[in-house]
Amino acid sequence: MSNLLTRIKNVILADLNEVMDQKEKQNPIAMLNQYLRECEHEAEKVRRLVERQYRLKDEFAKEYQHAADLAEKRKYQAEVASKAGETELFQFASREQQQYQERAERLKSSLEQVNAQLVELEEKYEEMKHKLKDMQLRRLELMGRENIARANHRINQVTETNSFANKSFAPFKEIENYLDRLEHQVNNAYYHNTIDAKIAELEKDMKLDETKSI
């Protein structure tokens, strides 16, 4: 059963990787944007971890100082008890001083380790931010190149493709043809009306001439 589930999982992952590869080929900018969003999300996580490490450093420093102060206080109290001849009080203060001293030493060691880790973490975080910024700039460069390529492609379509040009200017040619036909019709109507008027005038003149001759 586990082998079957493993095979199914492998098949699904293979299909998913194939789909992602095809998507990347079709739109690499979109894939880059998605990758950058994931990187920015991870960088934000690291930033919060760095801030948390600073808080831990402060806590260690506070605890170390507190233990060191108590160790020094118990040391002084032990000396006072010893001079006063208070044996039990001296022994108690001495034990307390030793415990606080050991705690302070342990906390000091931890604090030094935390400081070293914090320096290393900050260096890696800064390197991560630089790489992320480089990728963001790379994205801008790719987007600029893609934009120029698309603009040139459209310009070439307009200036070099006759079919696109014919399709674009077809409405203007139809309007010009319509105006030509309309002008022809108007001219024909004008000449038709003019001829009718001239013939009528000639006929009128001819009748007048006939009347005069009689």
N, C-alpha and C positions, 0 to 999 in steps of 0.2 A: 504493500500500500504506500509506504514511504517513497519507494522508488518511482511509483507512478506519479505521485505528487511532485517529486523532484523533476521528472521529465516534463510534466505539464508546466511547472514553473519555468523551466529552461526555455520551453517553446514560447511561452508568453513573453519572457524577457527578450528573446530573439526577435519576436515580432515587434515588440515595443522599440527595441533599438533600431530596427529597420525603418519603422515609421519616423522615429526621431531623425535618422540620417536623411530620409527623404525630405522631411520638413526643413532640415538645415540647408539642404541643397536648394530648396525652393525659396526660402527666405532666411538667409544667414543673418541679416540684421536683427530680425525678430528673435532668433535663437541667441544671438549675442546679448540682446537686451535682457532676455530671461536669465541668462547665465550671470550677467552683471547684477541683476536684482538679487539672485541667490548669494552672490559674493558680498554684496552690501549688507544683506541680512546677517551673514556670518560675521562680518566685520563689526556690526552692531553688538552681536553677542560677545565678541572678544572685548569690545570697549567696556561692556558692563562687567566682565570678569576682571579687567584691569582695575576698574573702580572698586570692585569688591576686594581685590587684593590690597589696595591702599587702605581700605577700612580695616582689614585684618592686620596689616602692618601697624596701624594706629592702636589697635586693641593689644597686640603683643607688646608694643612700646609702653602702653599704659600699665599692663600687668607686670612687666619687668620693673618699671620704676616703682610700682607699689611694693613688690616683693623686696627690692633692694632697700627701699626706705624702711620697711619693717625689720629687715635683717640688721640694718644699722641701729635701729631703735632698740631691738632686743639685745644687741651687743652692748650698748651703753647701759641698759638696765641690768644686764648680767654683771657688769663691772661695779655698778652701784651696790647690788645685792652682795657681791663678794666682799666689798669693803665693809659693808654693814654686818657681815657675818651671817647673813640669811642664806643658809645652805640650800634649802628646798627651793626658795625663790630664785637663787642663782642657777640651780640645775634646770628649773623650768624655763628661765629666760635663755639659758644656753641651748637647750633643745630647740626652742622656738627660733633662735637666731640661726641654728644650723639648718633647720627645715626651710626657712625663708631664704637663706643663702643658696642652698641647693636649687630651690625653685627659681631664684633670680638667675643663676647660672644656666639652668635649662632654658629659661625664657630668653636669655641673651643669645644663646646658641640658635634658638628658633627664630629670633628676630633677625639675626644675621643671615640665616638661610632664606627667610622671607624677603629680605632686602635684595639678596642676590637673584632670587627667582623673579622678583618684581622688575629688576633691571633687564633681565633676559626677556621677560614677557613684553615689556615696553619696546625693546628693540625689535622683537618679532612683529608686534602690533604696528609699529611705524613702517616696517618693511612691507607688511600686508597692505597698509594704506597707500604706500607708494605704488605698489603693483596694481591696486584697484584704480588709482588715479590714472596710471598708464593705460589700463584697459579702457577707462572712460574716454580718454583722449583718442585712443585707437578707434573706439566706436564713432566718435565725431569725425575722424578722418574717413572712415569707411562710409558713413552716412553722406559726407560731402561728395565722395567719389560716386556713390550710388545716385545721388541727386543730379550730378553733372551728367552721368551716363543716361539717366532718364530724360533729362532736358535735351541732350543732343539727339536722342532717339526721336523725340517728338519733333524737334526742328527738322531732322532729316525726313521725317514723314511728310511734313508740310512742304518742304522745298524740293524734295526729290521724287516723291511718289505721285505719279500722274493720276492714279485712281483716286487717291485722297484729295488731290487738288481739284479734280473734276467733280468729285462728290461735294466738296466744300463750295465750289463756285456755281454749281448747277442751278440753285435758286435764282442767282443773279442773271444767268443766261435766259432762264424762263421768263423773267420780268422783261428783259430786253426784247425778247421775241414777241411778247404780248404787246409791248409799246409799239413795236414796228407794225404789227398787225393793226393795232388801233389807229395808228397814224395813216396807214394805207386806206383803212375804211373811211376815215374823216376826209382824206383827200379825194377819194372817189365820190363821196357824198357832195363835197364842195363843187367838184367839176360837174357832177350830174346836175346839181341845182343851177350852176352857172350856164350850162348849155341850154337848159330849159328856159332860163330867163332870156338868153340871147336869141334863141329861136322865136320866142314869143315877141320879142322886140322887132325882129326882122319881119315876122308876119304882119305886125301892126304897121310897120313902115311901108310894106308892099301894098297893103290895102289902101293906105293914104295916097300912094302914087297912082293906084288904079282909079281912085275917086277923082283925082285931079285931071287925069287924062280924059275922063268922060266929060 
